[in-house]
Amino acid sequence: MACAAGLVAAVIAGASGAADAAPGTPAGEVPGLTGEAATVAAGPSADRFRQVRRAQADRSAAAATAQAAAQKHMFWGPEPQLGSNADGFVATQSVIPSLRLSNSADVVYAPTMKPTGHSCIEVVTAYGLGQGAQVWAWDWCGKVGPAKVTQINSAFLTNYTTTVNGRPAYTVQEIRTNAANNTWTAQLFNVKTNAWDNLFTQSGTDQSKLNEGWDIFEIYATHNNSTGRAYYCTDAKGQVFESSSIKLRIGGQWSAATAANSPMRPAATPRPADFDCPTLTSQVPAANSNWRVTI
């Protein structure tokens, strides 16, 4: 793994070019569960995710009040804007295979990525109770749920991750492949075959109702009165969540996310108190193509 960071940099530099290196060669397929099996595998974490997104799309005072009363929901990261005219997104996402949350109601989605342009797919790195670390292809133009769930196990780590900044990370790209049908395809880079493997493809109308895209650290957390902080804050002590080499495809060319096309939301620098985690720190090593959250 000594050249892992260089390999990922090369993949990002070429982005979709890696998939075209051998014309006519069928892309591989990322292993995972689909249909009802995917819903079962994602478990309650998917229900929390759906609730969060519906509240965001609704933006009503009633929805916000109900959500705040139930749990703390916060996020932070770059949000590509609709005016950027991007039709693709690529990023390298860190994973923490050993992370388990102790509260059944809590979930950490980090990083979770959805391109701007009303894409059909959100690719989520999800941590919940019991099911372990997973990657989801969340379908926004069909079932509005987890269309594919892939466990972050030893096989996933071997085939899809390299060591980036001292942590295992996978590279994901999502591209609009048919503008007329609003068709989007999400792929993971297979470090063994040096090619992109298909994760999920979907067409139709984006039901999230959100114009912006995102690549964010996101929590759905419960306060623990005995520790004075959220449960996830204790569970993830010492862990780092990171997204790097974030690029947008604009006019057929890949360009790094910037403060202009992908502002950090909801604030440039998040307050630890807003995440109910006093030990949370945030960094933007490269504005805005690399962010890092450390607990």
C-alpha positions in Angstrom: 0.0 0.0 0.0 3.0 2.3 -0.1 1.8 3.9 -3.4 -1.9 3.9 -2.4 -2.2 7.7 -2.2 -0.6 8.1 -5.5 -2.9 5.5 -7.1 -6.0 7.3 -5.8 -4.6 10.6 -7.1 -4.1 9.1 -10.5 -7.6 7.7 -10.5 -9.1 11.1 -9.6 -6.9 12.9 -12.1 -8.4 10.8 -14.9 -11.7 10.2 -13.2 -14.0 8.6 -15.7 -11.0 8.0 -18.0 -10.1 4.9 -15.9 -13.3 3.3 -16.9 -12.6 3.9 -20.5 -9.0 2.5 -20.4 -10.2 -0.7 -22.1 -13.0 0.1 -24.6 -15.5 -2.6 -25.0 -14.6 -4.3 -21.7 -17.7 -4.7 -19.5 -17.5 -3.0 -16.2 -17.5 -5.2 -13.1 -20.3 -5.1 -10.5 -19.9 -4.1 -6.9 -21.2 -7.0 -4.8 -24.2 -6.2 -2.5 -27.7 -6.9 -1.6 -30.6 -5.4 -3.6 -34.4 -5.3 -3.3 -36.0 -6.2 0.0 -32.7 -7.7 1.2 -31.1 -4.3 0.9 -33.8 -2.7 3.0 -33.5 -5.4 5.7 -29.7 -5.1 5.7 -29.8 -1.3 6.1 -32.2 -1.7 9.0 -33.4 1.3 11.1 -30.5 3.4 9.8 -32.4 3.7 6.5 -35.6 4.8 8.2 -33.6 7.6 10.0 -32.1 8.6 6.7 -35.5 8.8 5.0 -36.9 10.9 7.9 -34.0 13.3 7.7 -34.2 13.9 4.0 -38.0 14.3 4.1 -37.6 17.0 6.8 -35.0 18.7 4.7 -37.1 18.7 1.6 -40.2 19.8 3.5 -38.4 22.7 5.3 -41.6 23.3 7.3 -41.5 24.6 10.9 -43.6 21.7 12.0 -41.2 19.1 10.5 -38.1 20.9 12.0 -39.7 21.1 15.4 -40.7 17.4 15.4 -37.2 16.4 14.3 -35.5 18.6 16.9 -37.6 17.1 19.7 -36.7 13.6 18.6 -33.0 13.8 18.0 -30.1 16.0 17.0 -29.6 16.2 13.3 -26.6 18.1 11.9 -24.3 18.0 8.9 -21.3 19.8 7.5 -19.5 19.7 4.2 -19.3 21.2 0.7 -22.6 21.5 -1.2 -22.2 21.9 -5.0 -24.7 24.4 -6.3 -27.2 23.9 -9.1 -25.7 26.8 -11.1 -22.4 25.0 -11.4 -23.9 22.9 -14.3 -22.1 19.8 -13.0 -23.2 16.5 -14.3 -20.7 14.3 -12.4 -19.1 14.0 -9.0 -16.1 12.0 -7.8 -14.6 11.7 -4.2 -12.5 9.5 -2.1 -14.3 8.5 1.1 -12.7 7.2 4.3 -14.2 4.2 6.1 -14.0 2.9 9.7 -14.7 -0.8 9.5 -14.7 -1.3 13.2 -17.1 1.5 14.2 -20.3 0.4 15.9 -22.8 2.8 17.6 -24.2 1.9 21.0 -27.6 3.6 20.7 -30.2 2.0 18.5 -31.6 5.3 17.4 -28.3 6.9 16.3 -26.7 6.9 12.9 -23.6 8.5 11.3 -23.6 9.0 7.6 -20.1 10.1 6.7 -19.2 10.8 4.1 -22.5 10.8 2.2 -22.5 12.1 -1.4 -25.1 13.2 -3.9 -24.2 15.2 -7.0 -26.1 18.4 -7.9 -28.3 18.5 -11.0 -31.1 16.4 -9.3 -29.2 13.1 -9.5 -31.0 9.9 -8.8 -28.4 8.4 -6.4 -26.9 9.2 -3.1 -23.9 7.1 -2.2 -23.8 6.8 1.6 -21.2 5.5 4.0 -23.4 4.5 6.9 -22.7 3.5 10.5 -25.5 2.3 12.8 -26.2 -0.3 15.6 -25.4 -3.9 14.8 -25.2 -4.0 11.0 -21.7 -2.6 10.9 -20.2 -0.2 8.4 -21.9 -0.2 5.0 -22.0 1.6 1.6 -25.5 2.3 0.3 -26.7 3.3 -3.1 -29.8 5.3 -2.1 -32.4 5.5 -4.9 -34.0 9.0 -5.1 -35.8 8.4 -8.4 -37.5 5.1 -7.6 -38.1 3.4 -4.3 -36.7 6.3 -2.2 -34.7 3.8 -0.2 -31.5 1.7 -0.2 -31.4 0.1 -3.6 -28.1 -1.6 -2.9 -26.3 -2.3 0.3 -22.6 -3.4 0.4 -20.9 -4.5 3.6 -17.6 -2.9 4.4 -15.9 -6.2 5.1 -12.4 -7.7 4.3 -13.4 -8.3 0.7 -14.5 -4.7 0.2 -11.4 -3.4 1.8 -9.2 -5.5 -0.4 -11.0 -4.7 -3.7 -12.1 -1.1 -3.2 -9.9 0.7 -0.7 -6.4 2.1 -0.5 -4.7 3.9 2.4 -5.2 7.6 2.1 -3.9 9.9 4.8 -3.4 6.9 7.0 -6.9 5.6 6.6 -8.7 3.1 4.3 -10.8 4.9 1.7 -12.8 4.1 -1.4 -13.2 6.2 -4.5 -16.7 6.7 -5.9 -17.9 8.5 -9.0 -21.4 9.3 -10.1 -22.1 10.6 -13.7 -25.3 11.6 -15.5 -25.1 9.2 -18.5 -28.4 10.3 -20.2 -29.7 13.8 -19.8 -33.0 13.2 -21.5 -34.0 10.5 -19.1 -32.0 11.9 -16.1 -30.0 8.7 -15.9 -27.2 8.5 -13.3 -24.7 5.8 -12.7 -22.6 5.4 -9.5 -19.4 3.4 -9.6 -16.6 2.4 -7.2 -13.0 2.1 -8.3 -11.7 -1.5 -8.1 -8.1 -1.2 -7.1 -7.4 -4.8 -8.1 -8.7 -4.6 -11.6 -7.8 -0.9 -12.1 -11.3 -0.2 -13.4 -14.7 1.2 -12.3 -17.3 -1.3 -11.0 -21.0 -0.5 -11.3 -22.8 0.1 -8.0 -26.2 1.3 -9.2 -27.9 3.0 -12.2 -31.3 4.8 -12.0 -33.4 7.2 -14.2 -36.3 9.4 -13.5 -37.3 12.3 -11.3 -35.3 13.2 -8.2 -37.8 13.0 -5.3 -35.5 14.7 -2.8 -36.7 18.1 -4.0 -33.3 19.5 -3.1 -31.5 21.6 -5.7 -28.0 21.4 -4.2 -25.7 18.4 -4.1 -23.6 17.5 -1.1 -20.6 15.6 0.3 -21.0 15.8 4.0 -20.5 14.5 7.5 -23.9 13.9 8.9 -25.3 12.7 12.3 -28.6 11.6 13.7 -27.8 11.6 17.4 -29.2 11.1 20.9 -27.9 12.9 24.0 -26.5 10.8 26.8 -27.2 12.5 30.1 -24.5 10.5 31.9 -21.7 11.7 29.7 -23.1 15.1 28.7 -22.6 14.4 24.9 -24.2 12.3 22.2 -23.7 8.6 22.2 -21.9 8.6 18.8 -19.4 11.1 20.2 -18.2 8.5 22.7 -18.4 5.6 20.3 -16.3 7.3 17.7 -13.7 8.7 20.0 -10.3 8.9 18.2 -11.8 8.3 14.8 -11.5 10.4 11.7 -14.0 10.9 8.9 -12.6 12.3 5.7 -13.5 13.1 2.1 -10.7 14.0 -0.3 -10.0 14.7 -4.0 -13.6 16.0 -4.5 -14.2 17.0 -8.1 -17.1 18.1 -10.2 -17.5 17.3 -13.9 -18.4 20.6 -15.7 -18.5 20.8 -19.4 -17.0 17.3 -19.7 -14.0 18.3 -17.6 -13.2 17.3 -14.0 -12.4 20.3 -11.7 -11.7 20.4 -8.0 -14.6 21.6 -5.8 -14.0 25.2 -4.7 -15.5 27.6 -2.2 -17.2 29.2 -5.2 -19.0 26.2 -6.7 -19.2 24.1 -3.5 -19.6 26.3 -0.4 -19.3 24.7 3.1 -22.7 24.4 4.7 -24.4 25.2 7.0 -21.3 27.2 8.1 -17.7 27.5 7.1 -16.6 26.1 10.5 -19.0 23.9 12.5 -19.5 24.4 16.3 -18.9 21.1 18.3 -21.9 22.0 20.4 -24.1 21.8 17.4 -23.1 18.2 17.0 -23.5 17.5 20.7 -19.8 16.5 20.7 -17.3 18.8 22.5 -14.3 16.8 21.2 -15.3 17.2 17.5 -12.9 19.2 15.4 -13.1 20.0 11.7 -10.5 20.9 9.0 -10.5 21.9 5.4 -7.0 20.9 4.1 -8.0 22.0 0.6 -10.9 24.4 0.1 -13.3 22.8 -0.7 -12.1 19.6 -2.2 -11.0 18.0 1.1 -12.6 18.0 4.5 -11.9 16.1 7.7 -13.8 15.6 11.0 -12.0 14.2 14.0 -13.7 13.1 17.2 
